[in-house]
Amino acid sequence: MTRFALIAALLMAAPAIAQMPVPVPAQAPAEPNAIALYPQMKAPKGSTENWVRFGEDLAVRNVTVPTITPVLPDPAKATGAAVIVAPGGAFMLLSMEHEGWSVARWLADHGIAAFVLKYRLNQTPADTAEASAYMGKRMADSLRDPTAAPGITEPRATLDALAALKMVRGDASKWGVDPKRVGMIGFSAGAMTTLNATLEGKGSDRPSFIAYVYGPMLARDVPTDAPPMFAAIANDDSLFPNPSYALLESWRRAHVPVELHAYERGDHGFGMGKPGTTTMGLLPQFLSWMEMRGLLNAKAGQ
């Protein structure tokens, strides 16, 4: 879920939504660097992606052919680390600019090879107004119990995340990255996808490290060989009003390194940071965490 999907889906739940821009249909942007995760996969007959614009930001619905788009650093400052970026959107939409491309550009500017993952989604009506109503009903139904996981899932997103990890590692020399330092950062539904890839992947199939940004904080079974986690959420998150940080305790019980940033304010969907709040420190803090763990040099600490 992102601020875009919040507009469409949580008009009754998030008071800040009324001040946000209305989505309008948009032309699909050129994506010359996008790489198909499954080269032989074809879009189902009659299907097409639907792009919408929220002010200056772009989001996409009805993704059926997943891709990754590399955003690479200047070789002179490349660290060898790589991060797959998973945008959110309630598994019905992807916030490609707000939680995807802009994040990737920031990472690349700081020497980290980034790969924006456009994963498969639940189908929504092609018409923007119909889609907004549809997403609103599904989200309202899925969030009735704040103590339970959201009811909207997309197993194919997890498969796509694992395929993206395999592709980046398989072509590591091409991208100039260390296959042992390929992590993920996910936002909301993208955070859930990142977590699912971590818990469902086996051994070296998993990300080397993860950043879990405003995803549900419910307890999970965590294996002792899970990767280190950097987690961030705002304490006033209107989508996931967390009574505890059980997910962090799950990591601690497994004796796996974890770091939490619980911001006082920021609500849900703050992306790279909401001006006027300490959420603006999200990516610099993630970078510092990576540096502390040795992930920005050839002798990565684990």
PABA-324416 format. One record per residue: residue in one letter; x, y, z of N, C-alpha, C, CB in turn. Coordinates in steps of 0.2 Angstrom, whole numbers, plus 5000, padded with zeros to 4 digits. Glycine has a CB too. Layout:
AXYZXYZXYZXYZ...
# end
This chain:
M500449945000500050005000500450065000499550005006T500350114996500650174996500250234997501050184989R500550294996500050354997499550354991500450414997F499750324985499350324979498750274981499750294973A498850214983498350174984497950194990498650104986L498250234995497850265000497350304997498350305005I497550344992497050394989496450354987497350434983A496550294983496050254980495650214985496350214975A496050194990495750134994495550155001496150084994L495750205004495650215011495350285013496350215015L494950315008494650375009494250385016494150395004M494050325019493750325025494150315031493150275025A494850295030495250285035495850325036495550215034A496050365031496650405032496450485031497250385028P496450525036496150595036496650635031496150625042A497250615030497650665026497550655018498350645027I497150605016497050585009496650635006496650515009A496150665009495750715005496250775002495250745010Q496850785005497250835002497650814997497650865008M497650754995498150724990497850734983498350654992P498250734978497950734971497550674969498550744966V497150694964496650634961497050604956496050664959P497050534955497350494950497050514943497350424952V497450514938497150524931497550474927497250594929P497250454922497550404917498150434914497050384912A498650394913499350424910499550374905499850434916Q499950404900500250364895500850324898500550414889A500950264896501450224899502150254897501450154896P502550264902503250294901503650244897503550314907A504150274893504650234890505150194896505150274885E505250134895505650094900506150054896505250044904P506650094893507150064888507550014892507550114885N507650024898508149984902507849924905508550024906A507149914905506849864908507049794905506049874908I507149744910507349684908506749634910508049664911A506549594905505949544907506249494912505649514901L505949474917506149424922506149354919505749424928Y505649344915505449284911505449294904504849244914P505949294900506049314893505449284889506649294890Q505249214891504749184887504049204888504849114887M503949234894503249254896502949304892503249274903K502349294890501949344886501349364890501749314879A501149424889500549454892499949414890500449524891P499449394895498849364893498449404887498349354899K498149364883497749404878497249454880497449344873G497349514877496849564879497049604885496249534880S497649584889497849624895498249684893498149574900T498249734897498749784896498849824903498449834891E499449854904499549884910499149954909500349904910N498949974915498650044916499050084920497950034919W499250144917499650194921499250244923500250214917V499350274929499050334932499550384935498550314937R499350444935499750494937499450534943499950554932F499850544948499650574954500050634955499650534961G499850694952500350754952500850734947500550774959E501450734950502050724946502250644946502650764948D501950614950502150544952501750494947502050524959L502050434946501750384941501650324945502150374935A501150284944500950214946500650174941500550224953V500750114942500450064937500050014940501050034933R499549984936499149934938499149874933498349954939N498849824935498849764930499449744927498349784925V499949734931500649714928500549634927501249734933T500749614921500649534920501349514918500149524915V501749554915502449534913502949574918502549554906P503249534923503749574927504349594924503749534934T504649644927505349664924505749694930505249724919I506449694929506849734933507149794929507349694937T507249854932507649904928508249924932507149964927P508849914929509449934933509550004933510049894930V509750034939509950104939510650094943509450144944L511150104939511850094941512250154943512250054935P512650144948513050204950513650214945513350184957D513950274946514550294943515050244945514850364944P515450204940515950154942516450184947516250134936A516550244947517150274951516950274958517250344949K516250274960516050264967515650204968515650334968A515650154964515250094965515550054971515250054959T515150034975515349994981515349924980514850014987G514949894975514849824974514249794977515449794976A513949834981513249814984512749834979513149854991A512149794980511649794975510949794980511649744970V510449824978509849824981509249824976509749884986I508849774977508249764973507649814976507949694972V507349854973506849904976506149874974506949974973A505749864979505049834978504549894980504949774982P504249924975503749974977503149944980503550014971G502749984983502149954986501449974982502049984993G500949954985500249974981499749924982500449984974A499749894988499149844990499149784985498549884990F499649764982499649714977499149724971499549644980M498949784971498449804965498749864961497749824968L499249894963499549954960500349954962499250014962L500749984958501449994960501650064960501949954956S501850094965502050164965502750174962502050194973M502850174956503450164952503950224953503350154945E503650284954504150344955504250354962503850404952H503750354966503750374973504150324977503050384976E504150264976504450204980504850164975503950164983G504950184969505350144965505950184962504950114959W505850214956506350244953506750304957506150274946S506350344961506750394965507150364970506150434968V506950304973507350274978507950244974506950214981A507850214969508450184965508950234963508250144959R508750294961509250344959509650364965508850404956W509250374971509650394977510150344979509150404983L510050284978510450224980511050224975510150154980A510950234969511450234964511950294965511150244957D511650354967512050414968512550404974511550474970H512350354978512750334984513150274983512350334990G513250254977513750194975513450124975514250194980I512750124976512450054976512050044970511950054982A512149984967511749964961511049954963512149904957A510549984960509849974961509549944955509550044964F509049904957508649864952507849874954508849794951V507449914950506749924952506349864950506549984949L506049834954505649774953504949794951505649724958K504649774945503949784943503649714943503849824936Y503349694949503149634950502349624948503249604957R502149564947501449554945500949564951501349474943L500349584948499849614953499149584952499749684952N498749584957498049574957497749614951497649584963Q497249584947496949614942496449664945496549564938T496449724942495949784943495649804937496249834947P495049834937494649864931495149914928494049894933A495049914921495449954917495350024918495449934910D494650044919494450114920494750134927493650114920T494950194927495250224933494750234939495650294932A494150264937493650274943493450204945493050314940E493250154941493050094943493650054947492850044937A494250064945494750034949494850064956495450044945S494750124956494750164963494250134968494750234962A493650124965493050094969493250024971492450104965Y493449984966493649914967494149914973493849884961M494749944972495249944977495049964984495849984975G494550014984494350044990493949984994493850104989K493549954991493149904994493549844996492649874989R494049824992494449764994494949785000494949744988M495149845000495649865005495249875012495949935004A494649905011494249905017494049845020493549945016D493849795016493749725018494349695021493449685013S494949705018495549665020495849695027496049675015L495649755029495949785035495449795041496249855033R494949755041494449755046494749735053493849715044D495149685053495549665059496249685059495449585059P496349745063497049765063497549725066497049835067T497349665069497849615072498049565068497549585079A497649565062497849505057498149535051497149475055A498549495047498849515041498349545036499249455038P498549585032498049615027497849555022498349665022G497249555020496949495017497049495009496149505017I497449545007497649545000498349524999497549614996T498449474995499049444994499249434987499149374998E499849414985500049404978500649354978500149474974P500549294978501049244978501549254972500849174978R501349274967501749284961502249344962501349304955A502049394966502549444968503149414971502249494972T503049364976503649334979504049294974503349284985L503749254970504149224964504549274960503649184960D504249334959504649374955505249404959504149434953A505149414965505649444969506249394969505449454976L506049324970506549274970506949274963506249214972A506549284958506849274951507249334950506249274946A507049394953507549454952508149444956507149514955L508149414962508749404965509249354961508649374972K508949304958509349254955509649284948508849194952M509249334945509449364939510049414941508949404936V509949454946510549504948511149464950510249544953R511049414954511649374956511949334950511449324961G511549314945511849274939512249324935511249244936D512049384934512349434930512749484934511849474926A513049464940513349504945513949534941513549464951S514349504938514949534935514749584929515349474931K514149574926513949624921513749684924513349594917W513449684930513249744934513749774938512649724938G514349734939514849754944514649754951515049824942V514349694953514149694960514349624963513349694960D514349624969514549564973513949524974514949574980P513949454971513249414972513149404979513349354968K513649414984513549404991513249464995514149374994R513149514991512949584994512349604990513549634994V511849564988511249584985510649584989511149534978G510449634991509849644996509249674993510049685002M508749684997508149714995507849764999507549654994I507549814997507149865001506449864998507449935000G505949855002505249855000504849905004504949785000F504349935001503849985004503149955004503850045001S502849945010502149925011502049855008501649975008A501649845003501649784999502249754997501149784994G502749804995503349784993503749764999503749844990A503649785005503949765011503749695012503849805017M503149685011502849615012503149565007502049615011T503249585001503549544996504249534998503549584989T504649585000505349575002505349525008505649635005L504849525013504849485018504749415016504349505024N504249405012504049335009504649305006503449345005A504949345002505549314998506049295003505849364993T506149325008506649315014506449245017506649365019L505749245019505549185023505449125019504949205027E505249135012505049075008505649055004504549095003G506149095003506749074999507149035003507149134997K507648995000508048945004508748965003507948875002G509148975009509848985008510049045004510148925006S510449024999510749074995510249104990511349054991D509649084990509049114986508849174989508549064985R508949184996508649244999509049304998508649225007P508749364999509149424999509749415004508749485000S510249455003510849455008510649495014511449475005F510249545013510049595019509349625016510549645020I508949645021508349675019508149745022507749625019A507849785019507549845022506749835022507749915019Y506449845027505749825028505349895030505549765033V505049925025504849995026504049995026505150045021Y503850015032503050025033502649965031502750085031G502949905033502549845032502249825038502949785029P501749775038501449755044501949725049500949695043M501849735056502349715061502149655065502449775065L501749615061501549555065502049505065500949525061A502049455070502549405072502549355066502349365078R503149335064503249285059503749225062503449315052D503749175059504249125060504849135056503949045059V505449155060506049175057506549125058506249245059P506849095052507449045053508049075056507549015046T508449045059509049065061509549095056509449015066D509449075050509949095045509649145040510149035040A509149185043508749235040509349295039508149265043P509249335034509749395033509549445038509649425026P510049495040509949555044509349595041510549595045M509049625045508449675043508549745046507749635045F508449795042508349865044507549875043508749915039A507249895048506549905048506349985050506149855053A505850005046505650075048504850085047505950125043I504550125051503850135051503750195055503450075054A503150235054502950285058502450265063502650345053N502550295069502150275075501350295074502350305081D501250345069500550365067500350335061500550445067D500650275059500450245053499650225053500850185052S499250255049498550245049498350185045498250305045L498750155042498550095038498750035043498950085032F499350035046499549975051499650005058500149945048P499150025061499150045068499449995073498450075071N500049985073500349925077500349935084501149925074P500049885087500049885095500749855098499549835097S501149835093501849805096502249805090501749735099Y502849785091503349775085503549695085503949815086A503049655085503149585085503649555080502449545085L503649585074504049565069504749565071503949595062L504949625074505649635077505849585082505749705080E505349565086505449515092505549455088504849515097S505249435083505349375079506049365077504849365073W506349425074507049425072507449415078507149495068R507349445083507749445089507749375092507549495095R507149345092507149275095507549225091506449255095A507549245084507949195080508749215080507749205073H508949265084509649285085509949315079510049235088V509449345075509649375068509749455069509249355063P510249485067510249555068509649595065510949585065V509449645069508849685066508949755069508249655069E508749805065508749875068508049905066509349915065L507749945071507149975070507150055070506649945075H506850085066506750155066506050165066507150195060A505750185072505050205073504950275074504750165080Y504750305068504750385068504150405072504750405061E504150465075503550485079502950505074503750555082R503150535068502650555063502850535056502450625064G502350535052502550515045501950485041503150475044D501550445045500950415043501150355038500450465039H500750335034500950275029501150305022500350225028G501550275019501750295012502250355012501150305008F502650365017503050425016503650415012503350435023G503750355009504250345003504950365006504150394998M505350405002505950435004505950485010506350464998G505350495012505350545018504750595017505950575019K504450615022503950665022504250725025503250645027P504250785021504550845024504250865030504450895018G504750885035504550915041504550855046503850945041T504650795044504750745049505350705049504150685048T505550665054506150635054506250575049506350605061T505650555046505650505041506150525035504950495038M506350595034506750615029507450575030506850685030G507550555036508250515037508250445035508350515044L507650415032507650345030508250325026506950335027L508350345021508850315016509550335019508750345009P509650395022510350405025510450355030510450475027Q509950335034510050285040510150215037509450295044F509750205032509850135029510550135026509350125023L510850185023511550185020512050175026511650245017S511850215032512350205037512350135040512150255043W511750105040511650035043512049985038510950015043M512049995032512349955027513149965028512149975020E513350025029514050035030514250005037514150115031M513850015042514049985049514149905048513549995054R513749875044513749805043514249775038513049775041G514649825035515149805030514949795023515549755033L514349815022514049795015514249845010513249795016L514649895012514849945006515549935005514750015009N515849875007516549865005516549785003517049885010A517149765000517249694998517149645003517849694994K517349665009517349615015516749625019517949625020A516149615016515549625019515449585026514949605015G515249615031515049585037514349555037515149635043Q514349495040513649465040513449455048513749395037
# end
